[in-house]
């Protein structure tokens, strides 16, 4: 499981010209599911994400989590995080899980993030989405389990 976290001042997801998710201060989380991923990976990464100290405190140090700043999150399924570009010019996505495995794990990750107290919205699995964000910092963190 791969997670690309962006600290944002605001973010939104639009499908067919309809905004389906929108947040202010918080995290935009791109989530990729690979073959063999399951509950262990989702549990670990949801807890780590909820408690990751990447927001600034009063002294300007990154000591606060999304929970500490009462931020929100948007989780967007992103199979392209499993792109293999080692050969040729066209990425291969054979390491990404198929939708029947990936979709329930995306839902589970969202459920776990919410259980940690992070108000969480989502994109739409399998849809062509337009994701808009204002990256704050910029701060972008890559995690994998």
Helices and strands as residue ranges (DSSP letters): E 2-15, E 18-23, E 26-32, H 39-51, E 55-56, E 62-64, E 72-77, G 79-82, H 99-115, E 119-122, E 130-144
